[in-house]
Amino acid sequence: MYNLVKATVIAAIFAISPPALAFDLDAMTDQEKDQFGQQVREYLLQNPEVIMQVFSILEQRQQAAELQEDATLVSAYLPEIQNDGYSWIGGNPDGDITLVEFLDYKCGYCRKAHNEVANLVKTDGNIKLVVKEYPILSEASYDLSRAAVATLQSLGSDAYKKMYNQFIKHDGPVTDEVITFLANKVNLDGQIIVAQMDNPSVAEQIAKTRQLGEDLNINGTPTFIINGEIVRGYVPADTMKSIIAELRTQTQ
């Protein structure tokens, strides 16, 4: 642990020191290195708060690097993210904010976010919502996404919205009979949906979205992309409102 801390502190010293104070450890003799290490240790013992400061600086720089990487990725794939031609679109198609959600119906945090996102889109009135079927948790997740895509392909956008709202609340097993039952609850023909689920175009659409998610390093749900900003994981409604308000400020 001491060696790790020492190495981290030394690395931070090099990172934050001006060029005039930089020096080359490789140019030191073994004795000089030992003396320097002892000096670092004594300094840290006398000033332990430095360790936390160093780790804070490193964490901030790491976060900044990750944000920059995310921004670069999103920029490269933005047309596919916002307008892939097959994902369901809700809200205001002409909204000034495009809110894209990668979701898994078996994800607890996706369920927690569901009503908050729906209310935000409804009350705001100027948000385009794009739902990306991204089943990564289980076979049941995949079957629900298959059924959702099949609904959109066979019965259209309004039917998809009904089933999307059904699936996000469903806790039980996923079978053809269950899907038919859930469809009948909202006055849809479940047999049409079940029949469409085996169409190769359904699996192809989910595979494309999964590849896009992997290209964006999305390994958890929900993941949101708001205009060009990626938000990994659940965030409270107030936080999402703040993000959207800030994005609107930037475009004024």
Backbone bond lengths (Angstrom), bond angles and torsions (degrees), N, CA, C in turn:
res aa  C-N    CA-C-N  psi(-1)  N-CA   C-N-CA  omega(-1)  CA-C   N-CA-C  phi
1 M - - - 1.460 - - 1.525 110.44 -
2 Y 1.342 116.44 -42.19 1.458 119.75 -179.92 1.525 110.43 -60.34
3 N 1.331 117.00 -44.02 1.462 120.62 -179.15 1.527 111.10 -62.72
4 L 1.360 115.61 -38.85 1.456 118.83 178.51 1.515 111.17 -64.17
5 V 1.328 116.03 -46.37 1.460 119.73 179.52 1.522 110.71 -62.16
6 K 1.339 114.93 -44.89 1.467 118.08 -179.63 1.526 110.69 -59.92
7 A 1.327 115.48 -44.86 1.462 118.94 -179.11 1.522 111.14 -63.52
8 T 1.332 116.07 -39.74 1.462 120.32 179.33 1.518 111.32 -65.19
9 V 1.334 115.79 -44.01 1.460 120.04 179.70 1.519 110.78 -63.55
10 I 1.315 116.46 -44.67 1.468 119.81 179.78 1.522 110.48 -61.82
11 A 1.358 116.04 -43.12 1.459 119.67 179.14 1.521 110.79 -61.69
12 A 1.327 116.24 -40.76 1.461 119.92 179.14 1.520 111.69 -67.12
13 I 1.333 115.84 -39.10 1.466 119.66 177.93 1.526 110.18 -58.89
14 F 1.346 115.50 -44.18 1.464 118.72 178.30 1.526 110.44 -64.36
15 A 1.359 115.33 -37.41 1.462 119.12 -175.04 1.523 112.15 -70.72
16 I 1.330 116.37 -36.31 1.468 118.91 -173.85 1.529 113.40 -100.88
17 S 1.313 117.29 -8.76 1.460 119.67 -178.87 1.518 110.60 -80.16
18 P 1.305 118.07 145.40 1.458 120.67 174.40 1.524 109.70 -67.98
19 P 1.340 117.43 157.63 1.461 120.97 -177.88 1.520 114.18 -51.61
20 A 1.314 116.97 -34.38 1.470 119.22 -176.35 1.516 112.24 -65.03
21 L 1.363 116.02 -25.69 1.449 119.33 -178.13 1.522 112.38 -94.56
22 A 1.329 117.37 -5.31 1.457 119.91 -177.24 1.524 110.57 -71.39
23 F 1.324 114.38 148.71 1.462 118.85 175.41 1.512 108.17 -148.20
24 D 1.314 115.74 166.37 1.453 122.39 -171.20 1.523 110.00 -107.53
25 L 1.333 116.92 111.64 1.459 120.65 178.50 1.526 111.66 -63.83
26 D 1.322 115.76 -33.63 1.465 119.06 -178.09 1.531 111.83 -64.82
27 A 1.335 116.33 -22.36 1.461 119.54 -179.09 1.526 112.04 -84.64
28 M 1.331 117.13 -7.48 1.471 120.80 -178.99 1.526 111.13 -80.12
29 T 1.306 114.74 152.89 1.465 120.08 170.03 1.520 108.32 -77.67
30 D 1.340 116.28 166.19 1.462 119.46 178.31 1.528 111.29 -59.82
31 Q 1.310 116.65 -38.21 1.457 120.08 179.22 1.525 110.78 -65.15
32 E 1.325 116.58 -42.97 1.463 120.48 178.99 1.531 111.08 -63.51
33 K 1.342 116.02 -38.76 1.457 119.62 177.42 1.527 111.64 -63.55
34 D 1.331 115.93 -42.82 1.461 119.69 178.42 1.524 111.27 -61.95
35 Q 1.339 115.63 -43.11 1.462 120.04 179.33 1.530 110.55 -63.54
36 F 1.319 115.57 -42.46 1.465 119.81 179.69 1.531 110.51 -64.13
37 G 1.335 116.77 -43.33 1.458 120.43 178.27 1.509 111.99 -60.36
38 Q 1.334 116.27 -40.06 1.457 120.12 178.75 1.523 111.16 -65.55
39 Q 1.319 116.06 -38.88 1.456 120.46 178.43 1.532 110.85 -64.54
40 V 1.341 116.25 -40.67 1.464 120.30 177.93 1.522 109.90 -62.27
41 R 1.343 115.80 -45.47 1.466 120.20 -178.99 1.529 111.06 -61.03
42 E 1.310 116.78 -46.77 1.458 120.18 -179.54 1.524 111.71 -63.03
43 Y 1.323 115.11 -38.97 1.463 118.68 179.68 1.525 110.68 -64.84
44 L 1.341 117.24 -42.28 1.461 120.70 -179.27 1.523 111.64 -66.87
45 L 1.328 116.17 -36.76 1.459 119.12 177.91 1.525 111.39 -64.92
46 Q 1.294 115.50 -33.57 1.460 120.16 179.99 1.531 111.92 -83.25
47 N 1.327 116.06 -24.79 1.464 120.76 -176.77 1.537 109.88 -134.16
48 P 1.315 119.09 65.38 1.466 121.69 -175.13 1.524 113.55 -62.34
49 E 1.329 117.15 -22.79 1.459 119.03 -179.98 1.530 112.33 -64.47
50 V 1.332 116.19 -19.80 1.463 120.27 179.59 1.527 110.77 -62.15
51 I 1.338 115.74 -36.46 1.464 119.75 -178.22 1.524 110.56 -58.79
52 M 1.335 116.62 -46.70 1.455 120.13 -179.75 1.521 111.28 -65.38
53 Q 1.321 116.07 -36.57 1.458 119.47 178.19 1.523 111.33 -64.23
54 V 1.325 114.81 -40.91 1.466 119.73 179.84 1.518 110.62 -64.73
55 F 1.335 115.77 -47.88 1.456 118.74 179.91 1.524 111.23 -62.37
56 S 1.314 117.68 -35.42 1.462 121.24 178.49 1.521 110.71 -63.92
57 I 1.339 116.05 -43.40 1.473 120.44 178.67 1.517 110.32 -62.96
58 L 1.316 116.61 -44.92 1.464 120.26 -179.32 1.524 111.04 -64.10
59 E 1.326 116.64 -39.97 1.461 120.48 179.41 1.526 110.70 -64.96
60 Q 1.319 116.69 -42.03 1.462 120.34 178.94 1.519 110.80 -62.30
61 R 1.324 116.00 -41.50 1.463 119.40 -179.31 1.519 111.07 -69.00
62 Q 1.321 116.47 -36.61 1.454 119.97 177.30 1.526 110.66 -65.24
63 Q 1.330 116.82 -43.35 1.458 120.93 178.35 1.523 110.99 -62.50
64 A 1.316 116.82 -41.26 1.463 120.65 178.85 1.524 110.77 -63.12
65 A 1.336 116.24 -40.51 1.466 120.37 178.80 1.524 110.91 -65.40
66 E 1.335 116.40 -40.44 1.459 120.17 179.30 1.527 111.09 -66.25
67 L 1.334 116.87 -40.05 1.460 120.11 177.99 1.523 111.24 -63.82
68 Q 1.326 116.36 -39.67 1.457 120.26 178.72 1.526 110.76 -66.20
69 E 1.332 116.36 -40.13 1.467 120.40 177.73 1.525 110.52 -63.53
70 D 1.340 116.59 -43.37 1.461 120.55 177.84 1.525 110.88 -60.63
71 A 1.327 116.44 -44.42 1.459 120.47 -178.92 1.522 111.49 -61.51
72 T 1.326 116.44 -39.56 1.460 121.10 179.19 1.520 110.63 -66.13
73 L 1.335 116.63 -43.35 1.459 120.98 179.32 1.525 111.43 -62.68
74 V 1.329 116.25 -48.96 1.454 120.33 -177.81 1.524 110.82 -61.33
75 S 1.314 116.56 -41.91 1.460 120.67 179.39 1.528 111.51 -59.67
76 A 1.321 116.44 -39.93 1.462 120.92 -177.94 1.528 112.24 -68.47
77 Y 1.333 116.66 -30.90 1.469 120.68 -174.55 1.526 113.47 -111.80
78 L 1.324 118.21 9.85 1.461 120.95 -171.07 1.532 114.12 -56.26
79 P 1.338 120.25 -43.72 1.474 118.75 178.75 1.520 112.64 -58.52
80 E 1.320 117.35 -42.00 1.464 121.08 179.48 1.522 110.72 -70.25
81 I 1.319 117.40 -34.92 1.462 121.08 179.43 1.529 110.86 -64.72
82 Q 1.307 116.76 -45.69 1.457 120.68 -171.95 1.527 114.17 -90.84
83 N 1.326 116.91 -28.82 1.470 120.23 -174.41 1.523 110.97 -143.68
84 D 1.340 116.05 69.82 1.463 118.50 -178.86 1.524 112.59 -82.66
85 G 1.335 117.36 -11.18 1.455 120.13 176.69 1.518 114.53 91.45
86 Y 1.338 118.06 -4.74 1.468 118.66 -179.19 1.535 113.55 -137.37
87 S 1.305 119.77 -22.10 1.468 120.03 178.93 1.533 110.40 -69.91
88 W 1.327 115.46 150.53 1.457 120.33 -179.13 1.523 110.83 -69.02
89 I 1.334 115.15 140.22 1.456 122.14 178.81 1.520 108.64 -119.86
90 G 1.324 115.92 126.57 1.455 121.57 176.68 1.512 110.41 -125.26
91 G 1.336 115.50 -172.83 1.459 119.11 -178.84 1.514 111.45 69.14
92 N 1.316 115.44 -141.31 1.463 121.81 -179.10 1.536 108.95 -100.76
93 P 1.333 117.77 107.73 1.472 120.09 -177.64 1.525 113.70 -57.69
94 D 1.343 116.45 -22.57 1.465 121.31 -179.60 1.527 112.15 -104.41
95 G 1.328 116.60 17.76 1.459 120.42 -177.09 1.517 113.41 -62.77
96 D 1.318 115.88 154.03 1.464 120.01 179.88 1.533 111.71 -79.29
97 I 1.325 116.79 -12.22 1.461 122.33 175.75 1.521 108.71 -119.02
98 T 1.329 116.46 131.13 1.462 121.08 174.18 1.520 108.40 -108.09
99 L 1.323 115.73 114.97 1.457 122.65 -179.05 1.523 108.18 -106.23
100 V 1.323 116.18 112.01 1.461 122.28 -179.21 1.518 108.54 -106.20
101 E 1.340 116.44 131.33 1.458 120.48 178.65 1.521 110.78 -121.95
102 F 1.333 116.26 123.74 1.462 122.45 169.22 1.527 106.16 -89.95
103 L 1.345 117.10 119.25 1.458 118.28 -173.54 1.521 112.50 -133.40
104 D 1.314 113.64 156.77 1.461 123.96 173.80 1.523 105.80 -127.63
105 Y 1.329 117.11 124.91 1.462 120.56 -173.98 1.526 113.51 -64.45
106 K 1.327 117.78 -19.62 1.457 121.14 179.17 1.534 111.95 -94.44
107 C 1.302 117.01 4.96 1.466 122.15 -179.02 1.528 109.74 -85.00
108 G 1.339 116.56 120.57 1.451 120.94 -179.55 1.515 113.38 -59.84
109 Y 1.327 117.08 -38.26 1.460 119.90 -179.53 1.529 111.93 -74.01
110 C 1.340 117.03 -28.29 1.467 119.38 173.16 1.523 109.48 -64.59
111 R 1.333 116.07 -39.95 1.463 120.39 178.53 1.526 110.73 -66.24
112 K 1.312 115.45 -40.46 1.462 119.61 178.87 1.522 111.13 -62.98
113 A 1.328 116.34 -37.12 1.466 120.70 -177.35 1.526 112.60 -80.09
114 H 1.327 116.97 -19.60 1.466 120.75 -168.94 1.533 113.14 -55.52
115 N 1.313 117.12 -57.13 1.461 119.69 -177.77 1.524 111.97 -65.97
116 E 1.336 115.94 -34.30 1.464 119.26 179.45 1.525 110.99 -65.05
117 V 1.342 115.71 -42.59 1.470 119.79 178.46 1.529 109.58 -65.62
118 A 1.337 116.92 -44.70 1.469 120.55 -179.76 1.523 111.18 -59.68
119 N 1.326 116.56 -44.12 1.469 120.31 179.80 1.523 111.55 -66.28
120 L 1.327 116.00 -39.50 1.463 119.81 179.06 1.524 110.76 -62.58
121 V 1.327 116.11 -46.73 1.472 120.73 -179.44 1.529 110.11 -62.32
122 K 1.335 116.59 -41.77 1.469 120.91 -177.60 1.527 111.87 -68.75
123 T 1.323 116.91 -47.22 1.466 119.87 -175.39 1.525 112.20 -74.56
124 D 1.319 116.95 -32.37 1.468 120.22 -179.35 1.526 110.30 -70.72
125 G 1.325 116.04 -49.25 1.457 120.53 177.38 1.506 116.03 81.55
126 N 1.327 117.63 -6.09 1.462 119.83 -176.75 1.527 111.22 -131.09
127 I 1.345 115.45 33.24 1.466 121.50 -179.69 1.523 109.51 -119.42
128 K 1.296 115.84 128.60 1.467 122.70 171.63 1.525 107.54 -90.49
129 L 1.337 116.82 122.12 1.463 121.84 -179.03 1.517 109.66 -104.24
130 V 1.335 116.48 127.24 1.461 122.27 176.80 1.523 107.91 -119.82
131 V 1.329 116.73 123.65 1.462 121.33 -179.10 1.522 109.55 -103.51
132 K 1.328 115.19 123.46 1.464 122.14 177.74 1.525 109.22 -104.10
133 E 1.308 116.38 118.29 1.463 121.16 177.27 1.532 108.20 -72.22
134 Y 1.334 115.43 113.76 1.472 120.25 -173.23 1.529 109.65 -134.86
135 P 1.340 118.03 68.75 1.467 121.52 -177.25 1.525 111.86 -76.86
136 I 1.318 116.44 111.34 1.467 120.34 -176.61 1.516 112.76 -127.52
137 L 1.330 118.04 -3.75 1.464 119.66 -172.11 1.524 114.00 -95.11
138 S 1.328 117.90 -34.71 1.457 118.76 -173.69 1.519 110.63 -163.67
139 E 1.330 115.36 171.95 1.467 120.74 175.37 1.529 110.03 -65.32
140 A 1.333 115.94 -35.84 1.466 119.16 177.47 1.528 110.86 -62.87
141 S 1.337 116.46 -38.29 1.469 120.40 176.42 1.524 110.00 -58.24
142 Y 1.328 114.76 -45.34 1.472 120.43 -177.67 1.526 110.54 -64.57
143 D 1.327 117.05 -42.11 1.465 120.00 -179.15 1.523 111.33 -65.88
144 L 1.326 117.73 -37.83 1.458 120.04 177.07 1.525 110.92 -66.08
145 S 1.315 117.05 -39.22 1.469 119.68 177.04 1.521 111.10 -66.39
146 R 1.325 116.16 -38.93 1.470 119.74 175.46 1.523 110.31 -58.48
147 A 1.322 115.79 -44.73 1.460 119.92 -179.79 1.528 111.34 -65.64
148 A 1.331 116.62 -38.62 1.469 120.14 179.36 1.531 110.88 -65.08
149 V 1.325 116.08 -46.36 1.468 120.10 179.01 1.526 110.11 -63.96
150 A 1.325 116.27 -41.68 1.468 120.75 179.01 1.523 110.85 -61.39
151 T 1.317 116.79 -37.59 1.468 121.00 177.33 1.519 110.73 -63.22
152 L 1.310 115.97 -46.60 1.469 120.15 -179.34 1.521 110.54 -62.40
153 Q 1.319 116.72 -43.28 1.460 120.58 -177.33 1.524 112.27 -69.04
154 S 1.327 117.05 -36.87 1.468 119.89 -172.10 1.528 114.28 -97.33
155 L 1.334 116.69 -30.72 1.466 119.72 -174.10 1.521 114.27 -121.27
156 G 1.328 117.49 -10.11 1.448 119.64 172.64 1.520 115.42 99.28
157 S 1.326 115.02 -179.07 1.463 123.17 -170.53 1.526 113.27 -65.86
158 D 1.325 117.51 -44.67 1.460 119.72 -178.05 1.527 111.11 -64.16
159 A 1.331 116.28 -39.44 1.468 120.58 177.96 1.526 110.43 -65.63
160 Y 1.320 116.47 -39.96 1.472 119.99 178.31 1.520 110.25 -58.63
161 K 1.319 116.80 -45.44 1.462 119.95 -178.13 1.525 110.83 -59.04
162 K 1.325 116.83 -40.38 1.463 120.29 178.87 1.528 111.19 -63.59
163 M 1.331 117.15 -44.79 1.460 120.53 -177.66 1.525 111.46 -72.97
164 Y 1.311 116.10 -35.89 1.465 121.88 174.87 1.527 110.24 -56.97
165 N 1.327 115.97 -42.80 1.459 120.19 178.05 1.524 112.32 -70.25
166 Q 1.319 117.13 -30.34 1.461 121.22 176.19 1.530 111.08 -72.47
167 F 1.313 115.96 -46.88 1.468 120.74 -173.93 1.525 112.49 -65.56
168 I 1.323 117.50 -36.36 1.458 120.22 -176.31 1.527 110.94 -67.67
169 K 1.338 117.12 -18.77 1.465 121.10 179.79 1.529 112.51 -100.41
170 H 1.332 117.36 -6.80 1.468 120.23 -171.73 1.526 111.57 -81.31
171 D 1.327 115.96 124.01 1.457 121.45 -177.64 1.533 113.75 -105.08
172 G 1.288 117.93 -16.03 1.462 121.32 -172.81 1.510 113.95 -86.65
173 P 1.335 116.23 -166.97 1.468 121.48 179.17 1.525 111.19 -65.97
174 V 1.316 115.77 163.28 1.456 120.94 -179.67 1.525 108.43 -120.82
175 T 1.310 115.80 107.50 1.463 122.59 178.33 1.525 108.29 -132.03
176 D 1.318 115.97 171.71 1.464 119.35 176.40 1.525 110.93 -60.02
177 E 1.339 115.27 -38.10 1.459 119.69 -179.26 1.537 111.08 -66.38
178 V 1.321 116.51 -40.63 1.463 120.52 179.01 1.526 110.38 -64.63
179 I 1.321 116.68 -44.83 1.461 119.86 179.86 1.521 110.71 -61.76
180 T 1.333 116.26 -42.20 1.466 120.02 177.41 1.522 111.07 -62.05
181 F 1.328 116.27 -42.09 1.467 121.17 179.31 1.526 110.79 -62.33
182 L 1.339 116.91 -46.15 1.465 120.27 -179.74 1.528 111.37 -64.08
183 A 1.328 115.95 -36.79 1.467 119.82 178.36 1.525 110.70 -66.59
184 N 1.320 116.06 -42.89 1.462 119.62 -179.89 1.526 111.57 -63.25
185 K 1.337 117.12 -31.06 1.473 121.06 179.42 1.524 111.71 -60.72
186 V 1.330 116.08 -29.39 1.471 120.18 -178.58 1.533 110.45 -112.39
187 N 1.341 115.29 26.42 1.471 122.57 173.19 1.522 113.90 61.71
188 L 1.342 114.85 39.35 1.463 120.47 174.74 1.524 109.33 -115.67
189 D 1.328 115.56 156.85 1.466 120.84 179.02 1.519 108.92 -85.13
190 G 1.334 116.62 100.27 1.457 121.07 -177.73 1.500 113.95 -64.46
191 Q 1.324 117.68 -28.47 1.467 120.60 -179.06 1.524 111.23 -65.99
192 I 1.329 116.07 -35.38 1.465 119.46 177.02 1.530 110.20 -64.88
193 I 1.327 116.25 -41.63 1.468 120.71 179.72 1.513 110.86 -63.94
194 V 1.327 116.78 -47.79 1.468 121.43 -178.59 1.529 110.60 -61.22
195 A 1.311 116.26 -40.91 1.470 119.66 179.66 1.526 111.42 -64.22
196 Q 1.329 116.42 -37.02 1.467 120.69 -178.48 1.528 112.08 -73.74
197 M 1.312 118.08 -23.22 1.468 121.32 -175.65 1.520 112.93 -58.54
198 D 1.327 117.71 -29.36 1.462 120.98 -178.84 1.525 113.03 -88.40
199 N 1.310 116.91 0.62 1.463 119.54 176.47 1.528 109.02 -67.50
200 P 1.334 118.44 130.31 1.475 120.42 -178.70 1.520 114.20 -54.63
201 S 1.322 117.48 -25.57 1.465 120.56 -178.64 1.530 111.53 -66.15
202 V 1.332 116.56 -25.71 1.459 120.19 179.47 1.525 110.17 -69.19
203 A 1.330 115.80 -52.29 1.467 120.42 178.52 1.526 110.86 -62.54
204 E 1.318 116.45 -35.74 1.469 120.41 -179.80 1.521 110.99 -64.35
205 Q 1.329 116.69 -41.66 1.464 120.15 -179.90 1.524 110.78 -64.90
206 I 1.322 117.50 -44.21 1.468 120.46 179.62 1.525 110.22 -64.57
207 A 1.328 116.71 -38.91 1.469 120.55 179.28 1.529 111.16 -63.27
208 K 1.314 117.25 -39.24 1.467 120.65 178.50 1.528 110.92 -63.74
209 T 1.325 115.38 -43.36 1.462 119.09 179.24 1.520 110.79 -65.97
210 R 1.321 116.10 -39.53 1.468 119.54 178.82 1.527 110.67 -63.57
211 Q 1.323 116.99 -40.06 1.455 119.70 178.09 1.524 111.16 -64.98
212 L 1.317 115.88 -40.17 1.468 119.64 177.39 1.525 110.05 -61.65
213 G 1.329 116.63 -44.34 1.457 120.31 178.55 1.513 112.51 -60.54
214 E 1.319 116.27 -41.31 1.465 119.87 178.43 1.527 110.56 -65.60
215 D 1.333 116.48 -38.72 1.468 119.90 178.00 1.528 111.34 -63.68
216 L 1.325 115.91 -28.54 1.471 121.05 -179.88 1.525 112.27 -93.31
217 N 1.324 116.12 6.72 1.479 121.72 -178.90 1.523 112.03 59.60
218 I 1.323 116.41 38.17 1.465 120.84 177.21 1.524 108.10 -90.39
219 N 1.319 116.07 111.79 1.461 120.38 -179.31 1.520 112.60 -120.89
220 G 1.321 116.60 14.71 1.461 120.95 177.72 1.509 110.46 -154.50
221 T 1.329 115.07 158.50 1.457 120.68 178.11 1.525 109.04 -126.80
222 P 1.338 117.42 153.18 1.458 124.75 -5.52 1.526 111.26 -75.47
223 T 1.306 115.40 151.39 1.457 121.27 167.95 1.524 106.98 -124.06
224 F 1.322 116.08 131.12 1.460 121.60 -178.57 1.527 109.62 -112.67
225 I 1.314 115.03 143.54 1.458 120.59 169.88 1.519 106.35 -124.45
226 I 1.324 115.25 112.90 1.461 122.00 -175.36 1.519 107.29 -107.40
227 N 1.348 115.49 109.03 1.465 120.98 -167.94 1.535 107.98 53.11
228 G 1.304 119.60 -110.72 1.463 119.32 -179.46 1.511 114.26 -107.29
229 E 1.332 116.88 11.43 1.465 120.43 -175.13 1.518 110.69 -108.73
230 I 1.315 116.74 128.02 1.452 121.67 -179.30 1.527 110.03 -95.09
231 V 1.325 115.46 134.44 1.462 122.90 178.65 1.518 107.23 -123.47
232 R 1.324 116.26 111.04 1.465 120.68 -175.15 1.527 109.80 -92.85
233 G 1.336 115.44 119.02 1.449 120.20 178.13 1.514 112.93 95.36
234 Y 1.327 114.68 171.32 1.461 121.48 -179.53 1.524 111.18 -67.02
235 V 1.307 115.77 137.81 1.473 121.72 170.57 1.521 107.61 -131.44
236 P 1.332 118.13 143.65 1.463 120.84 178.88 1.531 111.35 -60.36
237 A 1.320 115.25 157.81 1.463 120.54 -177.38 1.528 112.30 -58.01
238 D 1.335 116.94 -39.99 1.463 119.83 -179.28 1.531 111.39 -63.56
239 T 1.327 115.91 -37.06 1.467 119.19 177.95 1.517 110.74 -66.00
240 M 1.335 116.30 -41.96 1.458 119.41 179.11 1.526 110.87 -64.55
241 K 1.319 116.55 -38.86 1.469 120.01 176.69 1.527 110.85 -61.05
242 S 1.329 115.77 -40.30 1.464 119.75 179.88 1.523 111.46 -65.47
243 I 1.324 116.08 -40.90 1.467 120.51 178.03 1.522 109.95 -61.18
244 I 1.314 115.76 -45.74 1.473 120.24 -179.21 1.530 111.12 -64.58
245 A 1.317 116.25 -41.74 1.475 119.85 178.23 1.529 110.58 -61.30
246 E 1.330 116.64 -41.60 1.463 120.40 179.29 1.524 111.08 -65.80
247 L 1.326 117.22 -40.48 1.469 120.23 178.46 1.519 111.13 -63.81
248 R 1.297 116.57 -38.14 1.470 119.49 177.93 1.522 111.00 -66.91
249 T 1.314 116.50 -38.00 1.462 120.78 177.40 1.535 110.50 -60.73
250 Q 1.323 115.48 -40.10 1.463 120.61 -177.93 1.520 112.39 -66.69
251 T 1.334 117.64 -27.11 1.462 120.47 -176.26 1.524 112.67 -94.55
252 Q 1.332 117.00 -2.56 1.480 119.41 -179.83 1.525 111.37 -78.64
